Amino acid sequence: MIQDIITYFSEDGGQYVSYLIQHLRLSLIALVIAMIIGIPLGYISYKHEKVAEFFTTTSQLLRIIPSLAILFILIPIIGVGEVPALIALVFLGVPPILVNTILGFNEIPAVTKEVAIGIGMNEIQLRKRIEFPLAMPFILNGVKLSLVEIIASATLATYIGAGGLGTLIFTGLGLYRMDLLVIGGGTVTILSLLSMFILDFIIRKVSENSVEISN
């Protein structure tokens, strides 16, 4: 099998790079859209308890729905290709960001906000200098969970013609080629682990700054 993997990279290395770029592009676009939706909704939910209950419940329900089911539901409505794949991945990516954003703001010590208001900070200054910096480690943790889930689920985008590393995996399954399964699955695993390590490092650095602010 090792020889088959070497042969694949020597003969079809360009194809592999194309699948990798497709996968990364789809995943990162979905993550950015999920952040644009999830973080503001999380902040709004933090400010309004009933809104928080609604979005938290909705997020949990969305996480129950399998990503493949979302894809198949969207096919009759939008068709096949990148757009339905992105919508499905955004559906999967928003809940971790939303829930962790709400958690992050709720974890800010009340005394810290009281002191900030006491020294004359207005709403905008409080949000910019206290709330978001202290909530950021939680928000980034949500981004990390979202990215890992998106990278893994993006393999299913192959089913609707969006390309990516899933093409290698499902081709390997169809042709009983272990080399393609190992290359596709292994790359997805490595991407997930790398994203976790990078974001964990960023979270540690941001957490150190948060401790300084709270003190």
Summary of the structure (lengths in Angstrom):
residues: 215
radius of gyration: 20.5
end to end distance: 56.3
largest distance: 68.8
contacts: 710
relative contact order: 0.15
helix: 90%
strand: 0%
